[in-house]
Amino acid sequence: MVYPTMHSSTKTDHIINIRITHKTARVPLLESVVFKDKTQALTELQAMENVAECLLLQTCNRIELYLVSEKGEETLNNAKQRLAKRSAHYEEAFNAIETALDHEAYKHLMRITSGLESMVIGEEQVLNQIWEAYLEAEKAKTLGPILKHLFNRVMTVGRRIRDATGISKGAVSVGAASVELAANLIGNLKDKKILVMGAGETGTIVAKSLARRCLSPVLFANRTYSRAVTLAENLGGKAVKFDEFQEVLVNADVVICATSAPHLLLTKGIVSHSMSQRTSQNNLIIIDISNPLNVEKTVQEIPKVKLYTIDDLHLIAEKNLAERQKCVEAACQMIDNELVILDDDLKKLSVRLIISALLSDAEHIRQTELSKAINKLGVVDDKKRKIIDDLTSVLLKQTFLPVIENLRIAASKDDREAINIAIKLFDKEGSNIVDKDTK
């Protein structure tokens, strides 16, 4: 790997956020820009000109890119166009995409981890989703010191805000909101026949919410039958083999689809066939909260079939927000306070290459001169060797401590002149910087 020279450290790394979310786009538009292969997406994003680091956060109601680049506005505009071009409706997608740079970017991210940007305020599932996105980027090797520091910091702050404000206490998730929607649509769920498709994290949340409301056993269908069995045993429900769920549709009152399957599971043909055998006069309520959607939109054309998606959860989300308004205000104040600290941390991080180079060069000189001195002394036992080694190490650290601290202060104050002077003073030979974080 080729490391940049000291002179390149005068450039500023910008943090960029490009996003399309439930706030500006309905589900079909969101789905039109979804990345099917997230690992490939990360590789392609990092290959963009001037992009040094990247992370992709993709959930059922948001697709967000986080990039690090020396060219802030230029990279932001390129990434926005790139995301919009994924949709067949370029103009609509372009207008729905929001952007943020530096302070506003990590303020937005901190709002997400604190639960303020979720459709259902305070829901906790997003924390796991962010962590999964972080691990995916780490595995794809698209993370660097800036995004690593940013995401670890905001995750810590997000949890602290949730604990301090109680914003997540009793909050409903998207999964629980879907159950609330079903109850609003058909009334009491106690004697209704309900099928849950999916036994992952969201499906489990749905199942637990239903278990508190239903007397009749809830039916669970999942690709991995054993997971459906485990969920059914834990919640007093009944597992259904995935290739048999069509038989259940014949008599079901509600179907909540919460899988991560990349293809349609309930097509118009499948649902039509089940409805043709139906003896009940009740409507079939289908609620699709899958990511991506797993129910074909045209099923709503079938008589007595009513289809709902995440777009239909807004009324429940608004009710949840009203109940948490005081918590939201307290969380916003905490975020403002934490942003001051994060701003300072990221500015100091900008001089990491210079500091790393200074210490690396100084340590190299120390080791060379120490070796010469030991050789001149002749036979030196291990105890004396350690005393000399410790002494030179302490002297080096004490000598460079004020320099390092002043560099960090200069970064905090955006004092590029002081940083440039330090580069000129310590880079007489144009030596290369070695960033230990990238080794």
N, C-alpha and C positions, 0 to 999 in steps of 0.2 A: 504494500500500500504506500502511495506517495503522500506525504504529509505537507501541508501548506507552510510557506515561510512565515516568519514573524510579520512581515508587512501585510499579509492577507488578514491578519487579526484585527486590522482597523475597520474591517467591514462588519456590519451589524446583521445578525441573524433575526429574521422576522418569523413570528408564529402566525399562521394563516388558518382561518376556518371557513370552509365552504359547506353550506348545508341546505337541505330541503326537508321540511318537517311537516307534521300534522297541522302546524299553525298557518301554513301557506299553501298546502297541497292536499287534495283528497287522495285516497288510497290508489286509484288507478294511475294518477300522475306519479306518485311515489314509486309504484311498481315499475313504471316505464324506465326508471334510471337505476334500478337495483343491480348490484354487482353479483352475478351468479357464483363466481369463483373469487373469494376475497383475497386469497394468497396471490393469485395472478394480478388482481387489481392493485394490490400493494406494490408488487414488483414494477408494474407499468407506471404507477404514480411516482415512484422514486426515480424512474428513468426519465421523467420529465426534466426539461432544462432547468437548472438552478435549484432543484429540489434535493435537499440533503437528508431529510427525515420525513416519514409520513405514517399516519395511522388512519384506519377506516372504522368508523362506528356506524353500524347498520342494524336497525331494529325494525319492528313492525310499523313505527310511526316517525322514523327519522333516518336519514342517510347523511352522514357528516364526514368530511375530510379534514384532517389536521396535518398541515405541512410546515416544514421549516425551510426557509429560503432567504438568500441574501437580497433577492429582488422581490420586495414585498408586494407592491401594487401590480407589478407585471405578472408575477406568478399567480397572484389572486385572480386576475382577469383571465389568464390562460386556463386555470383550473375550473373556473366557473363555466366557461364556454365548453370545456371538455365534458363536464358533468351534464350540461344541458343537451349536448349533442347525442347523449345516450338515449334520449327520448325521441319518439317519432313526432312529438309536439314540441319542437325546439323553443318556439317563442313563449309558450305557456310555461315550460320548465324553466327557461332562463329568468322569467319574471318572478317565478316562485322561489328561486334560489336566493338565500341570504348569505352575506359574507361578513367577516370580522377580521381585524388585523391587530396583532399584539395585545394590548391591554383588553380590548373588547373581546378578543378571541378567548382569552383564558377567563375572563369574567363570565362569558357564556358557558364555558365548560364547567366552571364552579357552580353555576346555577343548575346545570344538569345533575351534577353529583349531589347537590343539596335537595333535589326533588322539585325544583321550581319550574323546570321546563317540560316536565312530563305532562301528558294529557290529563292524567289523574294526579294532582299535586301531592307530593310526598311519597309516591309509590317507590318501593325499594328495589324492584327488579332491575332497574336501570344500572344500579351499582355493579351487579354481576355482569351485565351486558358490556359495560365499559371495561371491566377487568378482562373479560374474554377478548375484547377488541385489542387491549394492550398486549395480551399474551400472543394473539395471532400476529401482531406487528413484530413482536420480539422474535417469534419463530421465523418470520419472513426476513428478519434482519433489516428492518426498515426504521428501527428506533435508534436514536442517538442520545447524547447527554441532555439535550434540551427537552425533548418530549418525555424522556424518562423522568426527569426532575418534575416537569409540569404535571404529568398524570399521577405520579405518586403523591405529589403535594395536594392536588385537588381532591383525590380520593380520601386522603386523611381529613382534609377540611370538610368535605361533604359529610362524612360520618360524624364529625364533631358537631356540625350545625344541626344535623338530624337529632342527635342526642340532646343538645342544649335547648332546642326549640320545641321538640316533640312533634315536629311537622309530619313525621311518618307514623306516629301513634294512631292506630285505628284507621289509617289511610287505606283506601281500596286500590287494588292494582287493576290493570286492564282486564285481567282474568276475572277478578271479582266484580268489576263493573259490567262485564258481559252477563253475569248471573243476575245482577240488579236490573239490567235491561230486560232480560227474559221475564223477571217477576213483574216489571212494569207493563209488559205487553200482554201477559196472560193471567196475571193475578197470582194467587197462591200456587206455589210449586210443589206442595206436599204430596199430592196424588198424581203428579204428572210423570210421564215416561220420558226420561231425558238420556240422551246419548252424548258422551264426551269423546271426541276423537283427538287423541294425543295424550301421552302420559309423561311429557317432559315437564320443564319448570312451569310454563304457563298452564298446561293441562292439569297439573297437580294443584295449582292455585284455584282453578275453576272447580275441580273436584272437591276440594276442601270447603269452598264456599257453598257448593250445592249440598254437601253432606249435612250442613247446619240447617238447611231449609226443607229437605225432602224426606218423606217417610218411605216412599217407594225406593227400592235399590237403584242407584244410578248405574247406567251401563257404560263401560269403558272399552274403547277400541284403540289399539296401538299396533304399529308395525311389528314391534317386538312384543309378542304375546305375554311373555313373562312379566314385563313391566306393567301391563294392564292388570294382570293377576295380582301383583303385589299391591297396586293402588286400590284395587277392589277389596282385597283382604283388609287393608288398613282402614278403609272408610266404609266398610259394610256394603259395598256395591257388587257388581257382577261384571266379569270380564267377557268380552266378545272377541272372537278371532277376527282379524282385520278383513279377511275375505268373506266374512258373514255379516258385515255391518249393514249391507243392503236389506237384509231381512228385517233388521231392527227398524229401519226407516219406515217400513209399512205401518207400524203402530206408534211411532215416536211423536211426542208433542213438541219437543225441543231438541235440536242438535247444535252443540257448540263445538266448532272445529278450531283446534288450537295446536296444530302441528308445525313442523318446519320442513315438510316435504316440498321439494322444488317443483312439483307438478300438481295439476288439479286432481282432487280425490272425489269430489261430488260434481259430476257433470250433469247437464240437462237430461241426457239419456238415462243415467243411473237413477236420478230422482224421479223422472217421469215413470219409469218402470215400477218403482216402489209405490208411487202415488196411485197407479192404475189398480193396485191390489188392496188399496186402503179401504177399510170399512168405516173408520171414524170420520165424523163430519168436521172435526177440529182442523184448524190450519196447522201446517207444519212450519214451525219457526226455526230458521237456520241462522245462526250467528257465527260469522267467520272472523276470527281474530288471529288467523295464521299468518306466518311471515315466511314466504309470500302467501297471498290468498290462495286457498285450496278449493274454493267453491266457484264454479262457473257462473258468471254474472247472469246468464240467460235463464237460470233456474227460477228466477223471479217471474218469468213469463208463464210458469206452470200454475194452473188454478189451485188455490188454497196453499200455495207455498210463499212464505214471506222471508226475504233475505235481508240480513243486516250485517254491517261490517264495523270496523273501528270508527269510521266516520259518523256512526250513529250513537256514539257514546258521549257526545258533547254535553248533553243535559245532565248526565250523572257527574261528569267532570266539573261542570259549573257548580253543582250542589256541593261537591267535595271541596272546591276552592272557597266557597262562602263559609264553610265550617272551619277553614284553616287560615283565614285572613290574618289573624294576629300572629300566627306562627310564620306566615310569609313575610310580614313586616320585620319580625325579629331576625329571620334568616337573611334578608336583604342587608340589614345593618351589619351583621357578622361578615357577610361577603365583602362589603366595602372595606371593612377593617383588615380582612385577610388579604385583599388585593394589594394593599400597600406593601405588605411583607413579600408577597409573591413577585411584585414588580421589582423590588430591590434584589431578591434572590436571582431572578433571571438576568438582570443587568450585570450582577457580579459574575454570573456564569459565562458572560460574554468574553471575559478576559481569562478564561480557563486555559486557553492554548498558550498564552504568554507566560502565565504562572508555571504551567507544566514544563515549558521550555527552559525557563530560568532555573528551576529546581533540577531538571534533568542535566543541564550543562554543568551546573555547580556540583552536582553529585558525581558526575564523571571526572571533574577536576579533582575533587576530594579523594576519590578512590585512586586516581593516578598518583597524586602526591603522597597519599598514605602509603602506597606500595613502595615508593621510592624511599620514604623515611624509614620504614621497617627494614628494608634491605641494608640501609646504611648503619642501622643499629646492630646488625648481626643477628645473633640468636635472641629471640624474644619469646617468652612463654605466652601461653594463651591468655592468662590473666592480664598481663601488661598490654598485650595486643588489643584486648577488649577495652582497656582504659583509654588507650590512644584513639581507638576507633570511635568510642563514645564521645570523647572530647572534641574531635574534629566534626563529628555529626552535630553536636550541640552548637558549636561555633557557626557552622553553616546555617542552621535553622535560625539562630539569633540574628545573624547578619541579614538574612533575607526576609525575616518576618515583617519588619517595617515596610519594605518594598512591596511585598505581597498585599499587606493591609492597605497601603496607599493606592495600589492599583485597583483594589476592590472599591475603595471610596470614590476613586475617579470614575469607575464604571457606574456606581450608584448615582453620581451626579451628571452622568452623560458627558464627562469631561474628556472628549476625544483627544484634545491637544495634549493633556498630561499622559494619556496612554501612548500616543505617538512618540512623545519624548522618551518614554521608557523603552519603547521598541528601538529607537535610534541609539540610545545609550548602551543597551545590552545586546544589540544585534550587529556588532562591528563586522563580523564575517558573513552576515546574511545567513546565519545558521538556521536550520530547519526546526520547526516546532514539532514536538512529539506529544500528542494528547494521549495520556495514559488510558483514558476511557475508550479510545478506539483501537487499542492494541489487541 
